[in-house]
Amino acid sequence: MTTRRIGILGGTFDPIHCGHLDIGAAAESALGLTEIVVMPANIPPHRPQPIASSYHRFAMVALAIAGRPRWRASDLELNVGATSFTTGTLQRFHDEGFAPGELFFILGADAFAEIETWKDYPAILDRAHFAVVSRPGFPAAGLAERVPSLRPRMTTPAETATRTRPSIFLIGAATADVSATAIRRRSASGESIAGLVPPAVRQHIEQHDLYSAPSSREPGADAHRAPAAGRLHGQD
């Protein structure tokens, strides 16, 4: 049995919010992960252009995970300077000496339901375990019906020790009913986002006026905004 269990939590994180943290924490607890790497995407392929720059998105990730000793923020995708595909990310981990059985790609059940559209599918499923966590209105247990072709790969965290090849672990857990889209809309309209993001992230958003209506921003407020668009396969 491997001693390294590395969770990879990827997404646009525009901004990172309590739902993302709940997903990561659920996977960490259920699978006994030794580390969680939280990785903002550079140019995600299936999302609109991020509002906040890579600079601010990485900063918010670092603030959000402060105090979680086994979590770390990674700028791996941000430094690539190209479209962020999960298959490429996993290959970079392999190049660093990690075996597929040591990697657990963490995502919500709603995002995993689109797995058949991902680059290098189905080969990508052999490059890591997938840790799929329930989202409000989208239980992980329902994925066997949504993606029946993958049913043989699906299992529960209780079977982690017996799985010799990359598998899909379905994790039923309560996660915050929140999305980055809703947070940006609330912020732009002047509504409170308290409780939707960690306090330090809320302070960063407000201090830098990241998601207010464009007409209300101070001159130069977009100085750190990225010109590129898209997301690594992850969660909103």
KAFEN-V621151 format. One line per field, one symbol per residue. psi: psi as a letter, one per 20 degrees, with the letter a starting at -180 (. if undefined). A space follows every 10 residues. Layout:
BEGIN
psi=???
END
This chain:
BEGIN
psi=pqipnopooq rhlmrqahgg hggghggggh ilpiqpoooq qfnqikqrpq gqrhghhggh gghhjpinhj qqqpkghhih krpophhhgh hhhghjjpqh iipopprqhh hhijhiiqpj pjhhijirqp opqqqpjmqh hihhhhmhhj ghiparhhjg hioiqpropp ooqpqpnqqh ghggggghjj qqjpihqqgh ggggghhjlh jrqhiiqqpj hjhjqqirra qqocq.
END
